[in-house]
Amino acid sequence: TKPLLYRLVNNGWVKVNDGTAFNANPLMGYYVAFFDNNSTITHSGALRQSAYTYTMNSTTWEMIGNPYHTYIDVENAAFELNGADKTVYVGLRGLGDVTFATYNFGVGVNAKGGSRYIAPGQAFYIHSNTYGATFRLGPDARTHGDGASLKSAAFIDDVLRLTLSNATVQDEQVLVFREIGSDSFSSFYDSEKRFTAGNAEVSLYTKKSNRSMAFARSAIVLA
């Protein structure tokens, strides 16, 4: 069965192919819809090893794809967001709807299990309130590990995590208490909430500068 491919344009899905062979552009993320559960995707061609640049054409969400066949580290200097928020979002399959793991690399803290490492071929979202923001990805951001460890994670005592859940759905809100805190929104230190389009999930968030926040640094510093 032929799949259908979609791109995110102005926060809506637009079909970009007729289900036949498709030549994907570097950095563009795509959503694939199948007519049945037995379909597969086949990829062929040379490995991508160059540096790539992407310009955001609107002040909204953009879906980006990792073009390399390795993990990429968003905290590496070769991962550059200029004019866009310093946060990446990866979709998680929830109770029929997609929720989002969030990672803020301005302060190195996640929500809902977000990670600094993006898997090969994985699509992720970035957000900007500035028209013409740019994203540049260089091969130095590649890494052969995803940061997984059998050792216990470090305990961070200035991070407060709030969880709302029942037997089937769950969401998380993160607050960080540091000297960099402020009552005003910062695209570097704060992460806006990316909401699911459906109603089968719960959403937990706070408000700052009239924005809905998944991650926020507080103006209060713990002694």
PyMOL commands that set and color helices and strands:
alter all, ss='L'
color gray80, all
select helices_A, chain A and resi 139-141
alter helices_A, ss='H'
color red, helices_A
select strands_A, chain A and resi 4-9+12-15+31-33+52-55+61-65+71-73+79-82+87-93+98-104+109-111+117-118+123-127+134-137+142-143+159-165+170-177+191-192+206-208+211-218
alter strands_A, ss='S'
color yellow, strands_A
deselect
rebuild
show_as cartoon
